[in-house]
């Protein structure tokens, strides 16, 4: 057997092993998504909400065992594929039609939220590092922002613990926000576009923004996704600022550096550009939209399985109050900015 044949067999074995490892978790997520779709069609409630709740009922599967790897993969990678494919629903004309206000709103809320978080964290006895981590996670894109900022910030004995708590806390709060914030939008009688701006500017993680937005309407989901990806794009200048702080202190950050702009955001923009040309056949567009929808439903169910609220009980009350306060502050700030700008 020559070397090329051995390489092919080895590659095939690796693929087979990965599929076998991921299949149980992905399969249970798929079953939960199918059940959520059935319940949604028969009872008229949002499919994303059903997927989340059914997933939360199966959260014990993500703790350990055969399903854990597949659930992690589905909640992360499948979700990002679904978000990238959302670009086929949206054109550049839709993005520009939102005007300058969402851009100004996003820049303002990120600067103000991170600044206030650093000040409050210092006042209640935490390091400025923790304030920037939690503020950045709340203002930009949840757990992804926390992990990216953690790599760029200076080393500290409590850095790893602060990062872990921020990831756990922001994930739990984002899941609660996915359920509660659409109710706030309905109660305030926001228009579909206004509701999309509100959800896209306030909910922590991209996944929950998508789930909350499309649970209200297609227009709200499209707008929420665009606004949220504007926040994600702001991760680049914030990481640069964090890296500059690190260098000014003469300390090197450690760990692998994440990409400055997530691949799913780049994919979303590329597909939106392609869709804007008008050359994509309706059949292809419809097929990719349906694929995106199922990726998102399946991954939301996996996200529910990953939600472990009991982990928050191990970190004490003050950090929880800080993150809850940041989330409430962000909601109030966005509503005030929307009142002035829209």
GIRA-V98385 format. One record per pair of residues at least 24 apart in sequence whose ideal C-beta (glycine too) atoms are under 6 Angstrom apart, sorted by the first residue. I is the first residue (numbers start at 1). GAP is how many residues later the second one is. D is the distance in whole Angstrom. If there is no record, write none. Layout:
{{I GAP D} {I GAP D}}
//
This chain:
{{21 48 5} {22 47 6} {22 48 4} {22 51 5} {24 42 5} {24 43 5} {24 46 5} {25 42 4} {25 44 6} {25 45 2} {25 46 4} {26 44 4} {26 48 5} {28 39 6} {29 45 4} {29 269 5} {29 272 5} {29 273 4} {30 268 6} {32 269 4} {33 264 4} {33 265 4} {33 268 5} {46 169 3} {47 250 6} {48 163 4} {48 167 5} {48 252 5} {49 166 6} {51 246 5} {51 249 4} {51 250 4} {52 248 5} {52 252 4} {54 247 6} {55 246 4} {55 249 2} {55 250 5} {56 248 4} {56 251 6} {58 247 5} {59 246 5} {59 248 6} {61 244 6} {62 243 5} {62 244 5} {71 231 5} {71 234 5} {74 225 5} {74 228 4} {75 224 6} {75 227 4} {75 228 5} {75 231 5} {78 217 5} {78 220 6} {78 221 4} {79 128 5} {79 220 4} {80 184 4} {81 214 5} {82 210 5} {82 213 3} {82 214 4} {83 123 6} {83 181 5} {84 180 4} {84 183 3} {84 184 5} {85 203 5} {85 207 4} {86 139 6} {86 206 5} {87 181 4} {87 184 3} {87 185 4} {88 183 5} {88 187 5} {88 197 6} {88 200 4} {88 201 6} {89 200 6} {90 132 6} {90 182 5} {91 184 6} {91 185 4} {92 184 4} {95 131 6} {101 240 4} {101 241 6} {102 95 6} {102 125 5} {105 232 5} {106 124 5} {106 125 5} {109 224 6} {109 225 6} {110 29 5} {110 124 5} {113 26 4} {113 217 6} {114 25 6} {117 209 5} {129 24 6} {129 27 6} {130 32 5} {133 29 6} {133 33 5} {134 32 5} {134 189 5} {136 102 6} {137 29 5} {137 33 4} {138 188 4} {138 189 6} {138 192 6} {140 91 5} {140 94 6} {140 95 5} {141 65 6} {141 91 5} {142 28 5} {142 32 5} {142 62 4} {142 63 3} {143 24 4} {143 27 6} {143 28 6} {145 90 6} {148 91 6} {148 110 5} {149 93 5} {151 102 6} {151 104 5} {151 106 6} {152 87 5} {152 90 4} {152 91 5} {152 101 5} {153 89 5} {154 92 5} {154 95 5} {154 97 4} {165 150 5} {165 154 6} {168 143 5} {169 154 5} {170 34 5} {172 137 6} {172 140 6} {173 154 5} {174 30 4} {174 31 4} {174 34 5} {175 132 5} {177 26 5} {178 30 4} {178 33 5} {178 34 5} {181 31 6} {182 30 5} {182 34 5} {192 25 5} {192 27 4} {192 28 5} {193 30 5} {195 25 5} {196 24 4} {196 27 3} {196 28 4} {197 30 5} {199 25 4} {200 24 4} {200 27 3} {200 28 4} {201 26 6} {201 133 5} {202 128 6} {202 129 5} {202 132 5} {207 96 6} {210 86 6} {211 89 5} {229 36 5} {232 33 5} {236 24 5} {236 25 6}}
//
